[in-house]
Amino acid sequence: MPHPTSHAVRAAVGRADVDEREAPRLYRYVVGVDRQARPLDAQESAGLGDPMAELFFRRGVFPPTARDLLAGLPEPATRTNQSVYLVGEAGQIPPGSAPELPRATRFVVARAATGRDVDLLVSTGANEDPATSFLQVAAWDRTAKVFNYYMRISPVWVWAGNSWSALAPGSRGNGCFDSHINGSVVMKELKAPWNNWQSQAAQIRLAPDDPFRLDPLYQQVIGAENLELTVRALISRWTSARLEAVTQDGTVEHPEQLMRHLFTTTAVNLASTATQSSTITAAGGDLLLPPGLWLNGDALLGDLELPVTAAVPPRAPAAHYVDSLAAFGFALEEKSSGFSQPGDTFFAFVVPEPACEDNDVVRQMVERGLITAKFAACALMVDFTNPVFSPVRERLMAHVPTTPTAVTELEDHIAQAILEAAASLPSDSPERRFAADWVLADDMWPKSFAQRIDDYLGHIGRRIRESAGFDDYVRLAESRRRDFKAMRLNEFELTLPTTNIPGDAPRLRMNDDGTVSPAS
């Protein structure tokens, strides 16, 4: 969940007619839809079926802090119904080495209000005054099958919308849906080693005498490897509910809202090596860079099970990485505080990779028969060497209908439109690439795609051993980091390193032969 409280929501609540002498009320403000905050009426309030509404707001209870919220739940906290996590982009920077650096550490609490299934994700400042720190909650509504998003802007609680709001034209990309872009919960670092989280791989650093160590929630903190499993399950829960809803009458009202998960990058996750950057030396052997840098392996190799035979992903000589830190001026910088430190992030080589939420929609569309595995694979293999931010693959969105389409006709409609367009387009167009794969026999396309991936990884494996080839991959990674920095998901300066590569340098793309070139 994101940390910063939306300035638009705060401003709207500030303009609302809030009389603190009256009984507290739940307000509504969906950015992009509502002009200002207003109290929810009785009918709107009755339509909220999540634990926050049922256990607090409709009973006139408005918890001022996260601790009050958790204490007010009907069942006491146990290891089976509550898990506490800690995250902070400055968490692995020793406090003594940077006293000027704000820590901005946050708690995330996964809680099952009743029963065993997590239905509350609570996010709040960890080392701040609980009464004034931000407080945000994603609450699962078991009846409506959506997440409701709430935030406390002291002393007011605001309903900021639900999962469907993330997909609606007015509110999409606004307010809390600048991060929860697809209506689901968000954990950007969703794989080991969870670069900014306390986990089995690293601890958030505190001074020995930091009074925060005595905080009851801090004493319950467990590793982010557990939160990863929870978040993946919650993403899948919303995807399942969403697909069930949009296909229940046999027609998809907005096909483009589903197919953008296949053809575009709606969100990303961040992945890194499993090695602490400070421990890497020129004589340290080989370094395994994040596989998501090369291709969407989670979808192609995992979900679609392409029979790729490359047993070992490409590995880079550690000496090339060490040299690149100086050559490209890697540093961690936070302009607002004046902090600057040479070097990479705590775990080396953080890059954006395909988002779990995009892959989950594609996987479940295949499982439900909305599209076939072959169709998904043909789409993903278009510019597969650029798994995120591919303008080439995104061009296929032009052939997706924007009007209601029968579920049974969706794939054929799109495929036929692409094939018709391909007939008059150059051989290197995304349409021609898709068409060439689409005509492969059902018993041939998995092997054909796997061979292309094997050949591609072989090219990378050879080029990455050369210093010039490795430097190209550093530039490619930085190009993709710049694309991430343009997204609303980029909330904290210390999430990614800075380099001396100019911000206006041409965007880069990976080619099938493992070379890097300017994006067209």
N, C-alpha and C positions, 0 to 999 in steps of 0.2 A: 504494500500500500504506500502511496506517496506521503511525503512529510509536509510540504508547504500547504497551508490553508489557502484556498483560492481567494485572491484579492477581490475578485468580482463578487464572490459570495459575502465576504466580510463587508465590502462597501454596501451591498444591497441590504444586509441586515442592519447596518448602521443607519440606513435611510428609512428602515421600517418603523412603524409606530409601535415601539416596544415600551410598555409601561411596567417597570419592575415591581410596582406595587400590586399588580394583578397576579392572579395565579399563573404559573408558567404555562407556556403553550408550545407546541411543535410548529415550526414554521416550514414553509416550502420555498425553495428557490432553485430552479433548474436553469443554469446558465444557458443563454441562447434561446430560452423559451419564455421565462418570466421576466418582466421588466423590473420588478422589485420583490423582495421577500414579503410574504403574507402568511398569516396563520392558516394551517390546514383546517378545512371545515370538517364536520363530524363524519360525513360520508367518505371523504378522502382518508381520514384517519382510520375509519373502520375497514378500509380496503387494504391496509397494511397488515400482513400476517406473519411478520418476522418477530424474533424474540424481543428486539428493542421496543417495537410497538406494543406487543402483547404484555410484556412484563414490566415496562416502564411508562411509556408515554401515555397510553390510554388509562393508566392508573394515576396520572398526574405526577409521576416521578421523573425528574430530570437530573440524572447523576452529574455532579459538577466535575468529577475526575474519573480517570480510568479505574482507579482503585475502588471508588464508590460504585461504579458500574459493575465491576466483577464481584464485589461484595454483595450487591443487590440481587444477584441471580439466585434462583430458588435452591439450587443444589450446591453444596460447598465444593470448592476447587479440589480436584484430586489429580494424580498423574495421568489418569485415563480420560479426564474431560477437559483439562486445561494444559496448554503448553506455552511457554514464554520464550521469546527469541530477542536477540539484540543485534542491531545493525548500525553502522556508522562509517562514513567514507574516510574519516580520519582515525578510525579505530585501531589501525595497526601502526600508526605513527607514535613513537614514544612520547608521552606527555611532557617529559623533561626537555626534549629536544625542540619542542615547538609550543612554548607556553602561550603564544599569541593566537594559536589556532583554535577556533571554536570547534567543539567536539560534535555537537548536533547528533548525539546518539539517540536512537529510537527503540522503543519496545514494540514488538508485534506479538499479540496474544491471540492464539487460536483456541476458541472455547466452544464446547458443546453446551448450550444452555440447558437443554434437557435431552436425555438419551446419550448416545455415543457419537453421533455424527456432528462434526464441526459445523456450526451455523453462525458463528460470530468471528470476525477478524477485527481486532481492535488495534489501532496504531496511535501511539502518543509519544511525546518527548520523554526520554529516559532520565536525562540529567538536568532537567529544568523544573520550575515550579509546576506541579501537577495542575494547579488551578488556572494557570494562564497558558500552559503549553497547548499546542494543537491537540485535538482529540478527534479521531475519525473512526467510523465503524462501517464495515461491510457486513450486512446481516441477510442471511438466506431466508427467503419467504417460501415455506414448504407448500403453501397453497398456490400462489401465483408462479412459483418456480422461477424466481428472479432474485438477484441481490438488490437489496435496498441500500442506498448509500447515505450515511448521516455524518454530520460534523457538528461539534459543539463550538460555537463562537460566543464565548462567555458574555452574558449568561444564557444565551439562546441556543437551542438545538434546532438544526435545520435538516430537513429531508432534501437531498440534492438530486434525487432521481433514482431510477432503477436500471437494471441491465438493458431494458429496451430503449431507455433514453440514450444510451451510448450509440445506438444504431439510427436514431431519428435525425433527420436533416438539421433541425435547429440546434439540438444539444450535442450532436456528435462532435468530439474534439474540443468541447468547451467544459469549463469547470472541472470537476473530478474526472470527467470523461476525456480529458486530454491525456491522462495516463491509463485509465480503465477504458481504453479506446474501443474494445469489443464487448464491454459490459461485464467482464469477469474480473477476478482478483489478479493482482500483479505481483510478481517477484522477479525482478529483472535478472538476478544471478541465480539461475535455476539448476545449476549443475555444480558438482565439485570443481573447485574448492570454495565456492561461495565467497568471492573476493572481499566483500565488505561486511560479512556476517561473522558472528561468533559461531564456530562450528568445530567439528572434529579435526579440521585442518588448521585452524588458527583461533586465537583468543583476542577479543577486544581488549586493548591495553589500558590499564588504569594505574594511576599512581598508587604506591603501597598504602598510603594513608587516605586515599579517596573515600569520603564518607558514603559515596554511592554504593560501595561494597556492602553496606548494611541495609540497602533498600530491599524490602521483602520480595519484590518482583525480580530484582537482579539475582537474588539467591535462588530463584526458580529457573533461571535461563538454561536452556538446553541447546544442542547444536542445530544449525540451519539445515542439516541433512534430513531432519525430521520434518521441517516446514516445507521442504521441497516436495515431499510426498503428499502433504496436505494440500498444497497449492495445486499440484497437478490434478488431484482428485476433484477439487473445487472447480477448476477450469473445465474438466470433463463433465461435471454435473451441469453446469450452465450450458455447455455445448449441446448436451443431450436434450435438455429441456427446450432449448432454442430450436433445434432441428425438428423435434416433435411438434412444436407449435407451428412452425412455418410450412410444414408438409401435411398437416392433419387432414386437410380437405382435398389432398391430391394435387394441389397447385402451389407453386412457389410464387408468392406475390412479388418479391424483389430478388430475382436470381443474382443480380450484380452484388448484393450484400453477402451472398455466400461465396460466389466465385472469386471475389477479390482476395480471399484467403489462399487461393491456389495460384493466382496470377500476379499478385502484388505483395508488398511487404506492409502489412497493417501495423505490425509491432515487431520488436526484436527482443531476444534475450542476450545477455552478455556472458561470454565464456572466456576462460583464460587457460594457461598451462596450469599444471598442478604443482609447479615449482616456484618457490619464493624467489623473486628477482634478485634479492640481495645475496642469495647463496650461489648464484650462477657465476662460474669462472670460465675463463678461456680454455682451461684444461678439463672442464667438467663433463666431457662426453657430448651426447646428443640431447636435444630438447624437442619434446613432442608438442607442436603448436596445436591450438584448438581445432579439432576436425571440422567444426562449422565454418572455419575460414575457407575451406576448399569446396564444400558442397553441402546440400541438405541431407546429410546422412541419416538423421532421425526419421525422415519420411521415406527416402529412397531405399536405404539399406534396412531400416528398422520396420516401419509400417508396411512398405510395399515389398520387402524381402528380395530385392534384386540380388542375384547370386554373384556378388563381387568377390573376387578371389584375393585381392590385395590384403595379405594378412597383417602387414605392418603399415600404419599410416606414415606419411612422409615425416622424417625427422631432420632437424637442422643441427649443424655443429654449434655447440654452445658459444664457441669463439665468435661466430658471425653475430649472434645476438649481443654479446658483450660489446663488440665493435660498433654495432648499430646504436647503442645507447649514447655513445659519444658523437658518432657521425651525424645523428639526427637530433641531438640535443634533447633527449627525453628528460622530462621534469614533471613533478607534481606541483601544481600552482593553484592558489585560491586568491584571486585578485582582491576580493572584498576584505580579506584579512592581511594581505601582503605576504602570505606564506608562499615560499618557493623552496623546493628540494629537488636536486638533480636525481634522475633515475626514473624507473618505471613504477607502475602500481605494485602493491605488495606481492601479488601473484603475477607472474610475467605475462605480457602480451594479451591484454584484454581486447576482445573484438566483438562486434555484434554478429549474431547468428540468427537463423530462422526462429521465430517465436513458437513456443509450445502452443499458444492459443490458435495460431494459424494452422499448424500441423494437426492439431486436434480436430478442428473443423473438417479438414480434408479427410483425415482418417475416418471420422464418423460418417461423413458423406459416402465414403466407399462402403463402409459396413452396412449402411442403411439402403444402399442401392441407388442413391441419387446420381452417382457417377461410378464408373467401373475403375478398377485398379489400373487398367491400361490407359484410360483417359487421364487419370491423375498423373501417372508416370510420364506420359507424352507431354503433358503441360510442364511438369517439373524439369524434364530433360531439355526443354527449350532454355538455352543459356544456363544450364545447370551449374556451370563453373562460377556463376555469380548468384549464390543462393539468396542474397538479400539485395535490395535496392537495384533491381534489374529493370531498366526501362525497356529492354528488349522483350522480356516475358510479359511485362505489363501491357504491351501493345495488344496482346490477345484479348484484353478486356473489351476492346472495341467490338468484339463478336459475341459478347454476352448480352442476351435480351434484358431489357429494362422494364418489361411489361410482364404480367402474370403468365407463367408457363407451367404446363403440366409436368409433374415429377417424371413421368415416364418418357417425356419428350425432351427433357432439359439437355442431356448429354448430346443426343443426336442433333438438336437445334444448334448447339454451339459448334460441334465438330463440323457439321455441314457448312455453316457460315465461314469457318476457317478454311475449309477445303475450297470453297468457291472463290474466296479472296486469294488464296495461294496461287491459283491458276494464272494470275496476271502479275505476280510479284516476283522479285529477284530470288535467286536460290538461297541467299543468306538471310532472307526475311524470316521472322518468327513463324509466320503462317506456313511457309514452305518447309521449315524444320519440323513443325508439328505434323504437317501432312505426310512427310516422308516416313515418320515414325508410325503414324496412325495406320498405314497400309501394311505394316509388318504383321505376319501371321501370329496368332495367339500363342503359339508355342515357340516363337522366335524373339518377340520383343524383350522379354526379361534378359535373355542371354546377350542380345545385341546391346541393350543399355548397360549391362554389367561390363561388357568388354570395353565400351567407350569410357566408363568410369575407371576401369583398371588401367587403360592406356593413359588417361589423363593423370592419374595419381603417379604412374610411372614417370611421366614427364616432370612432375613436381619433385618427385624424389631425387631426380638427377639435378635439376636446377637449384634446389634448395641447398645443395652441397657447395655451390659456388657462391662467393661473397656477393657478386653482382645479382645473382638470382635471388638470394635472401633479401638484399636491399630492395629489390622490386616488390617482394612480398610485404616488407615493412611499409613501403609507400602505398600498396594496395590496402593494407589494414588501416592506415591513417585516413585514406580516402573514405573508407566505410565508417570510420569513427566520426568523420566530419558530417556524414549523412545522419548518423545517430544524434550528433549534437544539435542538429536542426530540428529534431523531434521534441515534443513536449516531455517525452520520457526522460530526457536529459535534465535532471533536476539539481545536480550537485557538481561543482567544478572538479572535485577530486575523484569523480568516478572514473575518469580516463586521463591518461597522461597528455601532456602537450609535447610538441616537437617543433623543430625549426622548419618544417615543411610549410610553405606559405599557405595561408587559408584559402587563397584564390587559385591554388594549383589545380590543373585539370583533374576532373574525376577520372578514376581508373577502372578498368575491367580486367578480369582474368579470361584468358583464351583457352581453348581446348588443348593446346600444346604446352600449357603451363607458363606461357609468356604473359606479360602484363602490358597493356596498351591504354591510351586515352579512350574513355568511353565515348561512343558516337552520339 
